[in-house]
Amino acid sequence: MKRFYALLCAAALLLCLCPAKAFASGQGNLDGGGGNMNQGTSTNFWSPGNDGVRVTVVDAQSGSAVSTPVDFSNRSQSATMLHFGKVSKIQYRDGASLSLQSGVPYNCLQPAYSMPAIINSNSRPASIEAIKRYFCSEYACMMVADATGVSYENMLAGQYKILLEPIAYVTFNGTKYAFTATEAALYDQLSGGSLRSKLPTVAFQNLPLALFLEYSDLGFPAWTGGRRGIQSNGDIWC
């Protein structure tokens, strides 16, 4: 129990926050890391570029969500892949349980203008500056407002922040899954470490280290750990 509490206290917030009014400045409370990957089998793999983000609009003052999370990916994703619904890290922190959405189609939106690489890889290196420029732009604000139904004018006024969580679309034991970093860590615990044994680098290094907070916000601490290396489940989901 003490060890579990210690992990909670050392929690990494593996997401990022962009003030919605920071248009074209490339500024945002996010940073990134992750090393290169050379792993995979015919039934357990991730393809570079097969990533996305889960976006939640958050009230800048209260820190509470004002929209249902929405997923974006440059690629068209299969509706039959396994997923856990549209649940943000804030919701998991506040007590939401991991729930596999069996038989529920997965849906995500494709941006009109492609997003930069989110998860780092050998063949498609990610640039945190490119990610900042994209998501702290007026275009991204309009895209998110349209997808979530949140007032664009209120976003312009700086009333909200855009919370981003990286998503990896992986094949695990021959089945396609959509995972945020939090979901990968929680699912690994439920599966007795099976996910970690098959996809250690993408799910527990490059996915969680793709985006993280530069400074504390929304009751989460800034990430002060390393920018490479496989992370513990506790540091990821807490």
Backbone bond lengths (Angstrom), bond angles and torsions (degrees), N, CA, C in turn:
res aa  C-N    CA-C-N  psi(-1)  N-CA   C-N-CA  omega(-1)  CA-C   N-CA-C  phi
1 M - - - 1.462 - - 1.528 110.72 -
2 K 1.337 117.16 -39.75 1.453 119.85 178.50 1.518 110.80 -64.94
3 R 1.349 115.57 -38.32 1.457 119.82 178.49 1.522 110.58 -63.73
4 F 1.321 117.61 -42.06 1.457 122.05 178.52 1.518 110.19 -61.38
5 Y 1.324 117.22 -42.74 1.457 120.98 179.64 1.522 110.83 -65.29
6 A 1.347 115.89 -37.85 1.459 119.49 178.84 1.517 110.99 -62.96
7 L 1.328 116.54 -37.84 1.456 120.16 177.94 1.520 110.78 -66.46
8 L 1.326 116.41 -37.66 1.458 119.60 177.09 1.524 110.20 -62.17
9 C 1.317 116.30 -42.78 1.454 119.86 -177.94 1.522 112.14 -67.78
10 A 1.336 116.24 -27.28 1.465 121.00 -178.47 1.516 111.87 -98.09
11 A 1.338 115.95 20.20 1.465 120.45 -171.13 1.519 112.94 -60.86
12 A 1.320 115.24 142.25 1.459 122.08 174.37 1.515 108.56 -102.60
13 L 1.315 116.36 132.18 1.461 120.02 175.33 1.520 107.79 -90.33
14 L 1.311 115.66 101.05 1.456 120.12 -174.12 1.520 109.42 -94.70
15 L 1.298 114.47 68.51 1.446 123.76 177.50 1.511 105.77 -158.51
16 C 1.296 118.16 -176.78 1.452 119.23 175.14 1.510 110.20 -142.09
17 L 1.318 115.58 164.97 1.452 122.21 179.72 1.513 109.34 -128.37
18 C 1.309 115.99 129.98 1.461 121.44 174.21 1.513 108.69 -116.58
19 P 1.324 119.17 119.38 1.455 119.20 171.64 1.510 109.31 -59.95
20 A 1.312 117.90 128.98 1.455 120.63 -172.82 1.521 112.69 -66.97
21 K 1.325 117.91 -15.83 1.462 119.21 -178.68 1.535 112.86 -92.54
22 A 1.341 117.87 2.43 1.461 120.31 -174.93 1.519 111.79 -87.54
23 F 1.317 116.96 51.46 1.450 120.96 -173.33 1.522 113.30 -64.84
24 A 1.336 114.35 132.47 1.458 123.99 171.11 1.517 113.30 62.77
25 S 1.322 117.78 2.93 1.455 119.55 -178.20 1.512 112.40 -86.02
26 G 1.351 116.01 -18.14 1.446 119.57 -177.65 1.504 113.24 73.02
27 Q 1.329 117.93 13.82 1.458 121.65 -179.18 1.520 109.90 -96.61
28 G 1.307 116.53 151.94 1.450 121.50 179.28 1.507 108.53 173.56
29 N 1.320 115.72 154.86 1.459 120.65 -178.27 1.518 109.24 -83.01
30 L 1.295 117.07 72.66 1.458 121.44 -179.94 1.509 111.30 -153.81
31 D 1.301 114.26 151.51 1.451 122.33 172.63 1.517 106.76 -147.52
32 G 1.322 117.32 175.58 1.457 118.92 -176.14 1.504 112.55 -152.76
33 G 1.317 115.03 167.60 1.455 121.50 179.23 1.507 109.49 -160.63
34 G 1.318 115.71 -147.76 1.460 120.85 -178.88 1.512 111.00 103.37
35 G 1.300 116.42 142.16 1.451 120.81 179.73 1.511 111.87 -97.51
36 N 1.316 115.86 -173.93 1.452 121.00 178.13 1.518 110.64 -79.63
37 M 1.318 116.15 159.37 1.456 121.16 -175.16 1.518 110.71 -124.57
38 N 1.308 115.23 135.88 1.459 121.93 174.16 1.527 107.20 -140.66
39 Q 1.308 117.01 75.40 1.447 120.71 -176.18 1.520 109.49 -151.34
40 G 1.327 115.42 166.24 1.449 120.23 173.85 1.511 111.65 133.42
41 T 1.317 115.10 151.84 1.453 123.01 174.16 1.515 107.29 -130.24
42 S 1.310 117.33 -178.54 1.461 120.64 -178.14 1.527 112.05 -67.66
43 T 1.314 117.83 -20.63 1.471 121.21 -178.26 1.517 113.15 -114.51
44 N 1.326 117.86 -6.30 1.464 121.65 -179.99 1.528 108.84 -139.68
45 F 1.337 116.37 101.52 1.458 118.41 -175.82 1.527 111.48 -161.04
46 W 1.317 113.86 165.63 1.464 122.87 172.46 1.516 107.35 -134.50
47 S 1.325 116.87 138.26 1.462 121.81 179.24 1.525 109.67 -99.70
48 P 1.328 119.02 128.21 1.463 121.15 177.94 1.521 111.44 -51.82
49 G 1.314 115.66 135.17 1.457 121.68 -178.33 1.506 113.72 91.37
50 N 1.333 117.10 -11.10 1.465 119.12 179.97 1.526 108.84 -89.58
51 D 1.321 113.96 69.64 1.458 121.20 -176.70 1.519 110.52 -135.60
52 G 1.294 116.37 179.42 1.453 121.45 179.52 1.515 110.01 -171.01
53 V 1.324 115.97 -169.49 1.464 121.17 177.35 1.523 109.56 -139.10
54 R 1.310 114.78 146.86 1.467 121.84 169.81 1.519 107.33 -100.63
55 V 1.313 116.45 126.57 1.459 122.60 -174.09 1.524 110.02 -114.33
56 T 1.315 115.55 128.67 1.461 121.92 174.86 1.515 108.14 -128.73
57 V 1.320 117.87 132.35 1.458 121.55 176.28 1.522 108.20 -88.75
58 V 1.328 115.50 129.03 1.458 122.28 -173.08 1.525 109.48 -122.01
59 D 1.315 116.51 138.34 1.463 120.61 175.64 1.527 109.10 -66.15
60 A 1.324 117.28 126.77 1.454 121.43 -174.30 1.523 112.65 -65.51
61 Q 1.317 117.86 -27.44 1.461 120.72 -177.50 1.528 112.47 -88.01
62 S 1.322 116.89 -50.70 1.465 120.38 -174.76 1.527 113.30 -86.82
63 G 1.324 116.86 -23.05 1.457 120.45 -176.46 1.510 113.62 78.92
64 S 1.310 117.70 7.50 1.462 120.81 -179.41 1.527 110.27 -91.84
65 A 1.324 115.61 149.16 1.461 120.61 -179.84 1.520 110.03 -70.56
66 V 1.329 116.22 138.72 1.459 121.13 176.76 1.527 110.23 -115.25
67 S 1.339 117.07 6.44 1.458 120.65 177.42 1.521 109.60 -144.72
68 T 1.325 115.08 157.62 1.457 120.69 168.67 1.520 107.49 -74.17
69 P 1.328 118.86 137.36 1.464 119.68 178.71 1.527 112.07 -58.01
70 V 1.330 115.25 146.72 1.458 123.04 178.53 1.527 108.17 -129.12
71 D 1.332 116.81 137.27 1.459 121.34 178.76 1.526 110.90 -98.98
72 F 1.338 115.16 139.78 1.463 122.35 176.06 1.523 109.28 -125.16
73 S 1.317 116.73 139.85 1.461 122.15 174.07 1.516 108.81 -148.04
74 N 1.327 116.25 145.89 1.464 119.43 176.48 1.511 112.12 -68.68
75 R 1.333 116.59 -26.40 1.462 121.52 -177.99 1.525 110.85 -99.19
76 S 1.313 115.25 150.02 1.461 120.12 172.15 1.523 107.87 -72.41
77 Q 1.326 116.87 124.46 1.461 121.43 -176.13 1.529 110.62 -104.06
78 S 1.319 115.20 146.57 1.458 120.88 -178.13 1.524 111.80 -65.46
79 A 1.320 116.20 132.43 1.463 120.98 177.88 1.520 111.72 -68.95
80 T 1.329 117.35 -17.68 1.463 120.67 -176.20 1.524 113.39 -92.51
81 M 1.335 118.03 -2.22 1.463 118.74 179.88 1.527 110.30 -66.55
82 L 1.313 115.86 152.79 1.455 120.86 178.49 1.525 109.72 -78.02
83 H 1.322 115.74 142.88 1.464 121.04 -178.45 1.519 109.30 -154.90
84 F 1.330 116.04 178.61 1.462 121.10 -174.02 1.527 112.14 -122.43
85 G 1.318 115.60 24.30 1.458 119.70 -179.81 1.520 110.73 82.38
86 K 1.304 115.21 -176.81 1.463 121.06 179.37 1.531 107.77 -101.47
87 V 1.317 115.08 87.17 1.463 122.37 -177.06 1.523 108.03 -124.03
88 S 1.316 117.36 129.89 1.464 121.25 -178.38 1.524 111.15 -89.25
89 K 1.319 115.56 166.29 1.466 121.05 177.47 1.526 111.02 -61.89
90 I 1.315 117.01 -33.63 1.463 119.99 177.27 1.521 110.09 -61.55
91 Q 1.322 117.12 -42.78 1.459 120.84 179.85 1.525 111.69 -65.34
92 Y 1.345 116.37 -41.43 1.464 118.87 176.95 1.526 110.31 -63.63
93 R 1.319 116.63 -41.57 1.464 119.98 178.49 1.524 111.15 -61.04
94 D 1.321 115.66 -35.86 1.465 120.23 -176.97 1.520 113.21 -86.78
95 G 1.322 117.88 9.05 1.461 119.92 171.24 1.505 117.59 117.02
96 A 1.339 118.43 -2.23 1.464 119.38 178.63 1.525 109.75 -64.20
97 S 1.319 116.39 141.00 1.457 121.67 179.37 1.520 110.54 -94.91
98 L 1.310 116.07 150.66 1.460 120.87 175.34 1.520 108.59 -70.09
99 S 1.335 116.26 127.28 1.463 120.43 -175.56 1.520 109.67 -136.95
100 L 1.332 116.47 110.57 1.454 121.11 178.75 1.521 109.76 -68.01
101 Q 1.336 116.54 125.91 1.461 122.19 -175.53 1.528 110.21 -89.01
102 S 1.305 116.31 72.78 1.456 121.42 -178.04 1.524 110.73 -66.90
103 G 1.318 116.13 124.51 1.460 120.91 178.41 1.509 114.94 81.08
104 V 1.333 118.06 -2.27 1.466 121.64 178.89 1.526 108.31 -95.50
105 P 1.333 119.16 119.78 1.472 120.71 -178.17 1.522 111.77 -58.46
106 Y 1.315 115.51 141.45 1.467 120.31 174.74 1.519 108.63 -88.30
107 N 1.308 116.10 139.36 1.461 118.70 177.12 1.517 110.47 -136.01
108 C 1.314 115.85 143.35 1.456 122.21 173.42 1.521 107.78 -147.12
109 L 1.301 116.18 164.01 1.455 122.51 -177.71 1.519 110.13 -106.16
110 Q 1.325 116.03 146.44 1.459 121.78 175.55 1.528 109.23 -103.32
111 P 1.322 118.00 121.37 1.468 120.26 179.60 1.534 111.26 -63.58
112 A 1.297 115.54 148.26 1.462 119.70 175.94 1.526 110.69 -64.97
113 Y 1.333 116.18 -34.52 1.454 122.39 175.46 1.520 107.69 -113.01
114 S 1.303 116.78 121.96 1.463 121.49 -172.05 1.523 112.59 -57.49
115 M 1.308 115.32 141.58 1.448 121.92 174.34 1.525 109.52 -75.39
116 P 1.327 117.91 153.83 1.469 119.46 172.50 1.521 109.93 -69.83
117 A 1.331 116.62 168.44 1.461 120.42 175.60 1.525 109.43 -56.09
118 I 1.326 116.40 134.43 1.458 121.60 179.26 1.527 110.56 -98.90
119 I 1.320 117.19 -47.19 1.461 122.49 -179.13 1.522 109.25 -100.38
120 N 1.311 116.26 128.10 1.454 121.52 -176.93 1.530 111.91 -69.54
121 S 1.328 116.10 144.65 1.465 121.33 176.51 1.518 108.76 -154.52
122 N 1.328 116.29 167.87 1.467 120.90 178.62 1.515 111.78 -57.34
123 S 1.318 116.24 -48.51 1.462 120.89 -172.37 1.523 113.27 -87.70
124 R 1.325 117.51 -14.89 1.466 120.22 -178.01 1.528 109.20 -140.86
125 P 1.324 116.74 75.28 1.467 119.89 -178.16 1.527 111.62 -62.05
126 A 1.312 115.73 138.96 1.468 121.08 178.12 1.521 110.09 -90.78
127 S 1.326 116.16 144.75 1.456 122.64 177.79 1.521 108.60 -119.54
128 I 1.320 116.72 117.01 1.458 119.56 -179.44 1.528 110.71 -64.35
129 E 1.324 117.33 -31.37 1.465 119.61 178.31 1.521 110.78 -67.66
130 A 1.324 117.40 -38.84 1.463 120.32 177.64 1.523 110.76 -66.25
131 I 1.315 116.97 -38.28 1.468 121.13 177.96 1.525 110.03 -64.30
132 K 1.325 116.47 -42.93 1.469 120.29 178.28 1.521 110.98 -61.49
133 R 1.331 116.24 -46.87 1.467 118.99 -178.69 1.524 111.11 -60.42
134 Y 1.320 116.40 -40.02 1.462 119.81 -177.25 1.529 111.01 -67.97
135 F 1.320 116.75 -53.55 1.462 119.40 -172.08 1.524 114.04 -81.83
136 C 1.312 117.31 -14.98 1.459 119.55 174.69 1.532 109.89 -102.01
137 S 1.314 115.67 33.23 1.464 121.29 -179.67 1.527 110.39 -109.82
138 E 1.320 115.08 163.57 1.458 119.96 177.76 1.526 110.56 -65.64
139 Y 1.346 116.45 -35.89 1.464 118.97 178.85 1.521 110.83 -60.47
140 A 1.334 117.64 -46.97 1.462 120.81 -179.11 1.520 110.83 -63.09
141 C 1.317 116.55 -38.05 1.459 120.50 177.64 1.526 110.54 -61.14
142 M 1.323 116.82 -44.67 1.459 121.12 178.59 1.524 110.74 -64.88
143 M 1.329 116.70 -41.89 1.455 121.71 -179.91 1.529 110.66 -61.24
144 V 1.324 116.26 -45.83 1.465 121.02 -178.74 1.523 110.75 -68.55
145 A 1.318 117.49 -41.75 1.461 120.77 178.81 1.523 110.45 -60.25
146 D 1.319 116.41 -42.78 1.459 120.52 -179.57 1.527 111.39 -66.77
147 A 1.318 117.09 -39.47 1.466 120.68 -176.89 1.521 112.93 -74.51
148 T 1.321 117.00 -32.42 1.465 120.79 -174.84 1.521 113.85 -99.28
149 G 1.316 117.23 -16.11 1.454 120.09 -177.54 1.516 113.71 80.69
150 V 1.330 116.37 10.02 1.461 121.01 178.26 1.522 109.34 -81.63
151 S 1.320 116.74 145.27 1.460 121.72 -177.83 1.530 112.12 -60.44
152 Y 1.316 115.27 121.52 1.462 120.37 177.19 1.525 110.62 -63.80
153 E 1.323 117.12 -37.48 1.458 120.96 -179.60 1.520 111.13 -63.71
154 N 1.338 116.01 -39.99 1.460 118.70 178.07 1.523 111.60 -68.07
155 M 1.333 115.75 -32.76 1.457 119.02 175.88 1.523 110.08 -67.21
156 L 1.329 116.14 -40.69 1.460 120.11 177.46 1.523 111.36 -60.19
157 A 1.319 116.02 -35.21 1.456 121.09 -177.32 1.529 112.24 -76.58
158 G 1.332 117.35 -4.24 1.452 119.93 178.71 1.509 114.20 83.16
159 Q 1.333 117.09 18.80 1.460 120.72 -178.40 1.530 111.91 -73.86
160 Y 1.333 116.77 -23.12 1.455 120.84 -173.83 1.528 112.00 -124.65
161 K 1.313 114.27 162.93 1.458 123.13 168.82 1.522 107.97 -119.57
162 I 1.309 115.79 153.66 1.462 121.60 178.35 1.530 108.00 -104.97
163 L 1.307 115.58 115.09 1.458 121.34 179.81 1.525 108.88 -93.43
164 L 1.326 116.86 126.17 1.458 122.83 -177.36 1.520 110.74 -116.74
165 E 1.331 116.27 136.55 1.458 121.33 173.20 1.523 108.23 -130.10
166 P 1.321 118.23 127.10 1.467 120.04 179.83 1.524 111.55 -66.95
167 I 1.318 115.81 147.61 1.462 122.94 178.13 1.529 108.49 -124.03
168 A 1.323 116.16 136.55 1.466 121.46 171.67 1.521 108.26 -112.30
169 Y 1.323 115.68 132.56 1.459 121.78 174.65 1.529 106.93 -101.69
170 V 1.319 115.89 107.05 1.461 121.30 -171.27 1.527 110.96 -120.86
171 T 1.324 115.20 162.37 1.454 121.41 168.54 1.524 107.26 -107.13
172 F 1.326 116.01 119.85 1.459 122.72 -176.67 1.526 108.39 -124.93
173 N 1.323 115.29 120.05 1.468 121.02 -176.18 1.533 111.58 52.83
174 G 1.339 115.09 38.29 1.456 120.87 176.42 1.508 115.67 81.94
175 T 1.337 118.17 1.72 1.466 122.34 -178.06 1.518 109.72 -119.39
176 K 1.326 116.51 139.27 1.464 121.17 179.49 1.528 111.06 -78.92
177 Y 1.331 114.99 136.35 1.459 122.44 179.03 1.530 109.90 -133.10
178 A 1.328 114.93 152.28 1.456 121.99 167.84 1.523 107.49 -111.90
179 F 1.335 117.16 123.43 1.459 122.42 -178.48 1.517 111.34 -128.15
180 T 1.326 118.51 130.95 1.456 120.28 156.86 1.525 106.09 -81.68
181 A 1.322 117.36 170.61 1.459 120.07 179.47 1.526 110.58 -61.62
182 T 1.323 116.63 -42.81 1.463 120.81 179.81 1.516 110.71 -61.13
183 E 1.318 116.80 -43.78 1.459 120.74 -179.14 1.527 111.63 -66.39
184 A 1.323 117.13 -37.19 1.461 119.98 178.19 1.526 110.46 -63.09
185 A 1.327 117.00 -43.12 1.460 120.57 179.99 1.526 111.69 -66.14
186 L 1.322 116.75 -44.15 1.465 120.29 179.73 1.521 111.14 -66.21
187 Y 1.340 116.30 -40.65 1.465 119.76 -179.86 1.527 110.80 -67.69
188 D 1.324 116.51 -36.65 1.454 119.68 177.98 1.524 111.13 -61.44
189 Q 1.320 116.61 -38.73 1.459 120.07 176.94 1.524 110.78 -63.81
190 L 1.334 116.44 -42.24 1.465 120.20 -179.50 1.521 111.77 -69.18
191 S 1.343 116.38 -29.92 1.467 120.08 -177.14 1.520 112.63 -91.58
192 G 1.325 116.93 9.06 1.451 120.29 178.35 1.514 114.44 66.87
193 G 1.333 116.60 30.31 1.458 121.39 177.83 1.511 114.81 87.55
194 S 1.324 117.73 8.16 1.460 120.50 -176.51 1.527 112.40 -65.93
195 L 1.319 117.49 -42.28 1.466 120.35 -179.58 1.522 110.27 -62.75
196 R 1.310 117.31 -43.98 1.462 121.98 179.52 1.531 111.16 -62.70
197 S 1.325 116.94 -35.90 1.458 119.93 -178.72 1.525 112.08 -70.69
198 K 1.328 117.37 -26.59 1.463 121.24 -176.22 1.535 113.18 -98.84
199 L 1.322 117.23 -34.68 1.475 121.52 -176.26 1.531 110.15 -132.49
200 P 1.324 117.84 59.73 1.464 119.52 -173.53 1.520 114.83 -65.95
201 T 1.333 117.08 -40.54 1.460 118.63 -171.74 1.520 112.65 -79.15
202 V 1.329 117.12 -49.35 1.462 118.01 -177.95 1.521 111.69 -67.37
203 A 1.339 118.63 -44.37 1.462 120.89 -173.72 1.512 113.56 -80.16
204 F 1.341 117.53 -25.28 1.458 119.19 -172.64 1.522 114.02 -124.20
205 Q 1.318 117.03 4.63 1.453 121.15 169.95 1.522 110.09 -126.56
206 N 1.327 116.59 -69.08 1.462 119.16 -170.32 1.519 113.83 -71.35
207 L 1.322 118.15 -33.80 1.469 119.60 175.99 1.523 111.25 -67.85
208 P 1.334 120.08 -55.44 1.458 118.45 -177.55 1.521 114.35 -67.52
209 L 1.334 117.10 -28.99 1.459 119.38 -178.90 1.526 113.00 -91.10
210 A 1.333 116.93 4.30 1.462 119.68 178.95 1.526 111.31 -62.75
211 L 1.329 116.89 -42.72 1.460 122.35 -179.05 1.521 108.35 -142.92
212 F 1.321 116.21 134.64 1.464 119.35 174.41 1.527 109.32 -154.67
213 L 1.324 115.94 165.67 1.453 120.97 -175.00 1.524 112.31 -74.28
214 E 1.318 116.09 136.02 1.459 121.90 171.87 1.522 110.86 -79.36
215 Y 1.326 116.61 -32.67 1.467 120.54 178.47 1.526 108.72 -142.37
216 S 1.312 116.01 158.74 1.458 121.59 -174.03 1.520 111.65 -63.66
217 D 1.321 115.90 144.58 1.457 121.56 178.87 1.521 108.83 -164.02
218 L 1.329 116.51 155.20 1.462 123.58 176.49 1.533 113.22 53.91
219 G 1.315 116.12 27.59 1.449 119.59 -179.99 1.512 114.38 82.82
220 F 1.334 117.51 4.10 1.458 122.55 176.97 1.529 109.34 -104.90
221 P 1.323 117.04 143.19 1.472 119.31 176.78 1.517 111.72 -80.45
222 A 1.322 115.18 157.47 1.466 119.84 171.88 1.524 108.64 -65.94
223 W 1.327 116.03 152.41 1.459 120.78 176.86 1.525 108.72 -81.97
224 T 1.311 116.54 123.06 1.465 121.59 -179.02 1.522 111.93 -116.01
225 G 1.320 117.48 6.00 1.457 121.35 179.47 1.514 111.89 -80.85
226 G 1.317 115.86 -171.15 1.455 121.42 -178.23 1.513 112.72 -71.18
227 R 1.319 115.63 162.60 1.459 121.85 179.40 1.522 112.43 -100.62
228 R 1.299 116.16 3.50 1.460 122.82 173.46 1.523 107.98 -139.13
229 G 1.304 114.75 160.86 1.448 119.42 176.48 1.516 112.40 106.11
230 I 1.308 115.59 147.73 1.459 121.68 -179.87 1.519 109.55 -71.85
231 Q 1.331 116.00 131.51 1.455 122.44 -174.09 1.532 111.17 -98.38
232 S 1.323 115.61 153.40 1.464 120.31 177.28 1.520 110.42 -74.57
233 N 1.319 116.31 155.18 1.464 119.89 176.79 1.520 111.20 -58.85
234 G 1.319 116.20 -40.30 1.456 119.71 -178.59 1.515 112.98 -61.91
235 D 1.337 117.15 -42.03 1.460 120.04 179.33 1.525 111.68 -70.04
236 I 1.314 117.64 -25.42 1.463 120.85 -179.38 1.516 111.87 -79.47
237 W 1.308 118.15 -52.06 1.466 118.36 -169.20 1.522 113.71 -88.20
238 C 1.305 118.54 -19.80 1.469 119.43 -176.41 1.514 111.27 -72.36
